[in-house]
Amino acid sequence: YFQIIDAIVSHRMGPGTKLSEEEIGAAFSVSRTIVRGALHALAHDGLVTIEPNRGAFVARPSFDEGRQVFHARAIIEPEVAALAARSTGNALGEKLAFHLQLEADALANADHRRAIWLSGSFHLIIAEAASQPVLKQILADLIGRSSLIIALYWRDARATCDGHDHATLTNAIGSGDAETARAEMAAHIAHIESNLSETPVARPDETLLDILSGQDNRR
């Protein structure tokens, strides 16, 4: 379950990818029953669609659905950022600053898939620090779905959040400035959404085994 999420979030596994129970079972040396359970859990999260007589596929959200996902994030994440700034301050700022360096290193090494994964993780670190488990779970689902939307509709080939936005957020949260953190997060989500284009991005053809053989366990 988590390995497939990682493959989706880091864009190793693109929207529309056919998820063969047999191939996944072989890749992870598990039974088809276990694979089926993971796929149904992912379908519940909106990351996978299961079609009768066709099987499971990585979800391929519409552009309108993408707008709705980012609208939901725009409602939730500014408040989460403000809560995080109030509750942890400097300690969280230092953790986010370290994470920013990891993002920069990944981009410098042209490891765009790791940079994408780290970019999503940045938002989840903030949600964790807000000490709101329900909101964190909601955001984890939304961020996973955002990754599919970005894979399909993002104009920038890097498909990562803007490093300057993350740096500004880190400064606001680290200084405990809740209102600035709220405003910066709202601007950041709007910035991400503004980079979406209604024309889907073409993706290279890869077999499922090719994708899964390149798995690296980041969790």
C-alpha positions as YAML, in Angstrom:
chain: A
units: angstrom
residues:
- id: 1
  name: TYR
  ca: [0.00, 0.00, 0.00]
- id: 2
  name: PHE
  ca: [2.66, 2.54, 1.03]
- id: 3
  name: GLN
  ca: [5.04, 1.53, -1.74]
- id: 4
  name: ILE
  ca: [2.36, 2.13, -4.36]
- id: 5
  name: ILE
  ca: [1.50, 5.48, -2.77]
- id: 6
  name: ASP
  ca: [5.19, 6.43, -2.93]
- id: 7
  name: ALA
  ca: [5.31, 5.44, -6.61]
- id: 8
  name: ILE
  ca: [2.24, 7.58, -7.34]
- id: 9
  name: VAL
  ca: [3.33, 10.61, -5.28]
- id: 10
  name: SER
  ca: [6.85, 10.63, -6.79]
- id: 11
  name: HIS
  ca: [5.38, 10.25, -10.30]
- id: 12
  name: ARG
  ca: [7.07, 6.91, -10.96]
- id: 13
  name: MET
  ca: [3.59, 5.49, -11.50]
- id: 14
  name: GLY
  ca: [1.46, 7.76, -13.67]
- id: 15
  name: PRO
  ca: [-2.30, 8.26, -13.96]
- id: 16
  name: GLY
  ca: [-3.98, 5.47, -15.91]
- id: 17
  name: THR
  ca: [-1.30, 2.85, -15.18]
- id: 18
  name: LYS
  ca: [-2.79, -0.65, -15.19]
- id: 19
  name: LEU
  ca: [-2.25, -2.30, -11.80]
- id: 20
  name: SER
  ca: [-2.00, -6.02, -12.40]
- id: 21
  name: GLU
  ca: [-2.50, -8.05, -9.23]
- id: 22
  name: GLU
  ca: [-0.19, -10.72, -10.58]
- id: 23
  name: GLU
  ca: [2.65, -8.31, -11.43]
- id: 24
  name: ILE
  ca: [2.40, -6.44, -8.13]
- id: 25
  name: GLY
  ca: [2.33, -9.72, -6.21]
- id: 26
  name: ALA
  ca: [5.44, -10.89, -8.04]
- id: 27
  name: ALA
  ca: [7.24, -7.58, -7.45]
- id: 28
  name: PHE
  ca: [6.61, -7.68, -3.70]
- id: 29
  name: SER
  ca: [6.51, -11.47, -3.24]
- id: 30
  name: VAL
  ca: [3.03, -11.39, -1.72]
- id: 31
  name: SER
  ca: [-0.25, -13.13, -2.48]
- id: 32
  name: ARG
  ca: [-2.90, -11.69, -4.77]
- id: 33
  name: THR
  ca: [-5.19, -11.48, -1.72]
- id: 34
  name: ILE
  ca: [-2.79, -9.02, -0.07]
- id: 35
  name: VAL
  ca: [-2.43, -7.07, -3.32]
- id: 36
  name: ARG
  ca: [-6.22, -6.90, -3.71]
- id: 37
  name: GLY
  ca: [-6.59, -5.55, -0.18]
- id: 38
  name: ALA
  ca: [-4.02, -2.81, -0.88]
- id: 39
  name: LEU
  ca: [-5.71, -1.85, -4.15]
- id: 40
  name: HIS
  ca: [-9.13, -1.58, -2.50]
- id: 41
  name: ALA
  ca: [-7.63, 0.63, 0.24]
- id: 42
  name: LEU
  ca: [-6.06, 2.84, -2.43]
- id: 43
  name: ALA
  ca: [-9.39, 3.01, -4.26]
- id: 44
  name: HIS
  ca: [-10.99, 4.20, -1.01]
- id: 45
  name: ASP
  ca: [-8.36, 6.97, -0.90]
- id: 46
  name: GLY
  ca: [-9.18, 8.07, -4.46]
- id: 47
  name: LEU
  ca: [-5.75, 7.07, -5.82]
- id: 48
  name: VAL
  ca: [-6.92, 3.97, -7.69]
- id: 49
  name: THR
  ca: [-10.03, 3.13, -9.69]
- id: 50
  name: ILE
  ca: [-11.33, -0.44, -9.93]
- id: 51
  name: GLU
  ca: [-13.36, -1.19, -13.04]
- id: 52
  name: PRO
  ca: [-15.52, -4.32, -13.37]
- id: 53
  name: ASN
  ca: [-14.02, -6.88, -15.78]
- id: 54
  name: ARG
  ca: [-11.01, -4.61, -16.42]
- id: 55
  name: GLY
  ca: [-9.16, -4.44, -13.12]
- id: 56
  name: ALA
  ca: [-7.42, -1.67, -11.21]
- id: 57
  name: PHE
  ca: [-5.77, 1.46, -12.58]
- id: 58
  name: VAL
  ca: [-4.03, 4.47, -11.08]
- id: 59
  name: ALA
  ca: [-6.75, 7.13, -10.98]
- id: 60
  name: ARG
  ca: [-6.91, 9.65, -13.79]
- id: 61
  name: PRO
  ca: [-8.74, 12.64, -12.31]
- id: 62
  name: SER
  ca: [-10.46, 15.19, -14.51]
- id: 63
  name: PHE
  ca: [-9.29, 18.80, -14.62]
- id: 64
  name: ASP
  ca: [-12.47, 19.86, -12.78]
- id: 65
  name: GLU
  ca: [-11.74, 17.32, -10.03]
- id: 66
  name: GLY
  ca: [-8.26, 18.79, -9.80]
- id: 67
  name: ARG
  ca: [-9.71, 22.23, -9.22]
- id: 68
  name: GLN
  ca: [-11.92, 20.81, -6.46]
- id: 69
  name: VAL
  ca: [-8.95, 19.13, -4.75]
- id: 70
  name: PHE
  ca: [-6.96, 22.37, -4.69]
- id: 71
  name: HIS
  ca: [-10.02, 24.29, -3.53]
- id: 72
  name: ALA
  ca: [-10.23, 21.90, -0.57]
- id: 73
  name: ARG
  ca: [-6.53, 22.38, 0.15]
- id: 74
  name: ALA
  ca: [-6.96, 26.16, -0.03]
- id: 75
  name: ILE
  ca: [-9.62, 25.94, 2.70]
- id: 76
  name: ILE
  ca: [-7.70, 23.59, 5.01]
- id: 77
  name: GLU
  ca: [-3.97, 24.23, 4.66]
- id: 78
  name: PRO
  ca: [-3.76, 27.93, 5.60]
- id: 79
  name: GLU
  ca: [-5.39, 27.13, 8.95]
- id: 80
  name: VAL
  ca: [-3.09, 24.12, 9.42]
- id: 81
  name: ALA
  ca: [-0.05, 26.34, 8.77]
- id: 82
  name: ALA
  ca: [-1.28, 28.86, 11.34]
- id: 83
  name: LEU
  ca: [-1.83, 26.10, 13.93]
- id: 84
  name: ALA
  ca: [1.65, 24.72, 13.28]
- id: 85
  name: ALA
  ca: [3.23, 28.16, 13.74]
- id: 86
  name: ARG
  ca: [1.45, 28.62, 17.06]
- id: 87
  name: SER
  ca: [2.27, 25.18, 18.44]
- id: 88
  name: THR
  ca: [5.94, 24.54, 17.63]
- id: 89
  name: GLY
  ca: [7.75, 27.62, 16.36]
- id: 90
  name: ASN
  ca: [11.54, 27.38, 16.09]
- id: 91
  name: ALA
  ca: [11.82, 23.59, 16.38]
- id: 92
  name: LEU
  ca: [9.55, 23.11, 13.39]
- id: 93
  name: GLY
  ca: [11.35, 25.87, 11.51]
- id: 94
  name: GLU
  ca: [14.64, 24.01, 11.89]
- id: 95
  name: LYS
  ca: [13.06, 20.75, 10.73]
- id: 96
  name: LEU
  ca: [11.53, 22.44, 7.69]
- id: 97
  name: ALA
  ca: [14.82, 24.20, 6.89]
- id: 98
  name: PHE
  ca: [16.59, 20.82, 6.87]
- id: 99
  name: HIS
  ca: [13.85, 19.46, 4.61]
- id: 100
  name: LEU
  ca: [14.31, 22.41, 2.24]
- id: 101
  name: GLN
  ca: [17.98, 21.50, 1.91]
- id: 102
  name: LEU
  ca: [17.01, 17.94, 0.98]
- id: 103
  name: GLU
  ca: [14.70, 19.34, -1.70]
- id: 104
  name: ALA
  ca: [17.46, 21.58, -3.04]
- id: 105
  name: ASP
  ca: [19.96, 18.70, -3.08]
- id: 106
  name: ALA
  ca: [17.53, 16.49, -4.99]
- id: 107
  name: LEU
  ca: [16.97, 19.18, -7.62]
- id: 108
  name: ALA
  ca: [20.71, 19.88, -7.87]
- id: 109
  name: ASN
  ca: [21.27, 16.19, -8.56]
- id: 110
  name: ALA
  ca: [18.44, 16.17, -11.13]
- id: 111
  name: ASP
  ca: [16.59, 13.63, -8.99]
- id: 112
  name: HIS
  ca: [13.21, 15.12, -9.83]
- id: 113
  name: ARG
  ca: [11.20, 12.17, -8.58]
- id: 114
  name: ARG
  ca: [12.73, 12.46, -5.12]
- id: 115
  name: ALA
  ca: [12.22, 16.22, -5.22]
- id: 116
  name: ILE
  ca: [8.53, 15.68, -6.00]
- id: 117
  name: TRP
  ca: [8.17, 13.27, -3.09]
- id: 118
  name: LEU
  ca: [9.97, 15.67, -0.73]
- id: 119
  name: SER
  ca: [7.79, 18.54, -1.89]
- id: 120
  name: GLY
  ca: [4.65, 16.69, -0.83]
- id: 121
  name: SER
  ca: [6.28, 15.62, 2.43]
- id: 122
  name: PHE
  ca: [6.95, 19.27, 3.30]
- id: 123
  name: HIS
  ca: [3.21, 19.87, 3.57]
- id: 124
  name: LEU
  ca: [2.69, 16.76, 5.66]
- id: 125
  name: ILE
  ca: [5.40, 17.80, 8.13]
- id: 126
  name: ILE
  ca: [3.47, 21.03, 8.72]
- id: 127
  name: ALA
  ca: [0.23, 19.08, 9.16]
- id: 128
  name: GLU
  ca: [1.91, 16.75, 11.67]
- id: 129
  name: ALA
  ca: [3.15, 19.72, 13.69]
- id: 130
  name: ALA
  ca: [-0.33, 21.22, 13.87]
- id: 131
  name: SER
  ca: [-1.33, 18.33, 16.19]
- id: 132
  name: GLN
  ca: [-4.59, 17.78, 14.32]
- id: 133
  name: PRO
  ca: [-4.64, 14.08, 13.33]
- id: 134
  name: VAL
  ca: [-7.97, 14.31, 11.50]
- id: 135
  name: LEU
  ca: [-6.83, 17.26, 9.39]
- id: 136
  name: LYS
  ca: [-3.51, 15.52, 8.74]
- id: 137
  name: GLN
  ca: [-5.27, 12.44, 7.37]
- id: 138
  name: ILE
  ca: [-7.52, 14.56, 5.17]
- id: 139
  name: LEU
  ca: [-4.49, 16.44, 3.85]
- id: 140
  name: ALA
  ca: [-2.54, 13.24, 3.24]
- id: 141
  name: ASP
  ca: [-5.38, 12.06, 1.00]
- id: 142
  name: LEU
  ca: [-5.62, 15.42, -0.78]
- id: 143
  name: ILE
  ca: [-1.86, 15.65, -1.33]
- id: 144
  name: GLY
  ca: [-1.80, 12.13, -2.79]
- id: 145
  name: ARG
  ca: [-4.57, 13.09, -5.19]
- id: 146
  name: SER
  ca: [-2.79, 16.37, -5.95]
- id: 147
  name: SER
  ca: [0.18, 14.37, -7.16]
- id: 148
  name: LEU
  ca: [-1.97, 12.69, -9.80]
- id: 149
  name: ILE
  ca: [-3.41, 16.05, -10.85]
- id: 150
  name: ILE
  ca: [0.05, 17.60, -11.13]
- id: 151
  name: ALA
  ca: [1.29, 14.60, -13.13]
- id: 152
  name: LEU
  ca: [-1.51, 15.19, -15.63]
- id: 153
  name: TYR
  ca: [-1.92, 18.95, -15.79]
- id: 154
  name: TRP
  ca: [1.23, 20.69, -14.48]
- id: 155
  name: ARG
  ca: [2.91, 23.11, -16.92]
- id: 156
  name: ASP
  ca: [6.39, 22.96, -15.33]
- id: 157
  name: ALA
  ca: [8.33, 19.79, -16.22]
- id: 158
  name: ARG
  ca: [9.87, 19.69, -12.71]
- id: 159
  name: ALA
  ca: [6.43, 19.18, -11.15]
- id: 160
  name: THR
  ca: [7.60, 20.41, -7.73]
- id: 161
  name: CYS
  ca: [6.44, 23.18, -5.43]
- id: 162
  name: ASP
  ca: [8.24, 26.49, -5.69]
- id: 163
  name: GLY
  ca: [11.29, 26.47, -3.40]
- id: 164
  name: HIS
  ca: [10.88, 30.17, -2.64]
- id: 165
  name: ASP
  ca: [7.32, 29.55, -1.41]
- id: 166
  name: HIS
  ca: [8.54, 26.78, 0.89]
- id: 167
  name: ALA
  ca: [11.34, 28.99, 2.22]
- id: 168
  name: THR
  ca: [8.91, 31.83, 2.98]
- id: 169
  name: LEU
  ca: [6.58, 29.43, 4.77]
- id: 170
  name: THR
  ca: [9.48, 28.01, 6.76]
- id: 171
  name: ASN
  ca: [10.48, 31.49, 7.95]
- id: 172
  name: ALA
  ca: [6.93, 32.39, 8.97]
- id: 173
  name: ILE
  ca: [6.30, 29.14, 10.82]
- id: 174
  name: GLY
  ca: [9.73, 29.11, 12.45]
- id: 175
  name: SER
  ca: [9.19, 32.60, 13.83]
- id: 176
  name: GLY
  ca: [5.77, 31.61, 15.19]
- id: 177
  name: ASP
  ca: [3.99, 34.15, 12.97]
- id: 178
  name: ALA
  ca: [0.64, 32.40, 12.53]
- id: 179
  name: GLU
  ca: [-1.06, 35.06, 10.41]
- id: 180
  name: THR
  ca: [1.84, 35.32, 7.95]
- id: 181
  name: ALA
  ca: [2.01, 31.52, 7.77]
- id: 182
  name: ARG
  ca: [-1.71, 31.45, 6.99]
- id: 183
  name: ALA
  ca: [-1.37, 34.07, 4.24]
- id: 184
  name: GLU
  ca: [1.75, 32.49, 2.72]
- id: 185
  name: MET
  ca: [0.16, 29.04, 2.59]
- id: 186
  name: ALA
  ca: [-2.94, 30.45, 0.89]
- id: 187
  name: ALA
  ca: [-0.73, 32.17, -1.70]
- id: 188
  name: HIS
  ca: [1.32, 28.99, -2.16]
- id: 189
  name: ILE
  ca: [-1.71, 26.78, -2.87]
- id: 190
  name: ALA
  ca: [-3.03, 29.41, -5.30]
- id: 191
  name: HIS
  ca: [0.38, 29.44, -7.01]
- id: 192
  name: ILE
  ca: [0.35, 25.66, -7.44]
- id: 193
  name: GLU
  ca: [-3.15, 25.73, -8.89]
- id: 194
  name: SER
  ca: [-2.23, 28.55, -11.29]
- id: 195
  name: ASN
  ca: [0.34, 26.24, -12.91]
- id: 196
  name: LEU
  ca: [-2.29, 23.70, -13.95]
- id: 197
  name: SER
  ca: [-3.25, 23.50, -17.61]
- id: 198
  name: GLU
  ca: [-6.38, 21.81, -18.97]
- id: 199
  name: THR
  ca: [-4.27, 20.02, -21.60]
- id: 200
  name: PRO
  ca: [-2.99, 16.71, -20.15]
- id: 201
  name: VAL
  ca: [0.76, 16.10, -20.19]
- id: 202
  name: ALA
  ca: [2.04, 13.21, -22.32]
- id: 203
  name: ARG
  ca: [3.82, 10.52, -20.29]
- id: 204
  name: PRO
  ca: [6.44, 7.95, -21.35]
- id: 205
  name: ASP
  ca: [5.36, 4.32, -21.64]
- id: 206
  name: GLU
  ca: [6.67, 2.10, -18.85]
- id: 207
  name: THR
  ca: [5.61, -1.37, -17.79]
- id: 208
  name: LEU
  ca: [4.44, -1.91, -14.24]
- id: 209
  name: LEU
  ca: [7.41, -4.14, -13.52]
- id: 210
  name: ASP
  ca: [9.77, -1.42, -14.77]
- id: 211
  name: ILE
  ca: [8.18, 1.03, -12.36]
- id: 212
  name: LEU
  ca: [8.14, -1.27, -9.35]
- id: 213
  name: SER
  ca: [11.69, -2.49, -9.94]
- id: 214
  name: GLY
  ca: [12.82, 1.11, -9.44]
- id: 215
  name: GLN
  ca: [11.12, 1.42, -6.05]
- id: 216
  name: ASP
  ca: [13.13, 2.94, -3.24]
- id: 217
  name: ASN
  ca: [11.56, 2.82, 0.18]
- id: 218
  name: ARG
  ca: [11.48, 6.42, 1.42]
- id: 219
  name: ARG
  ca: [9.10, 5.82, 4.32]
...
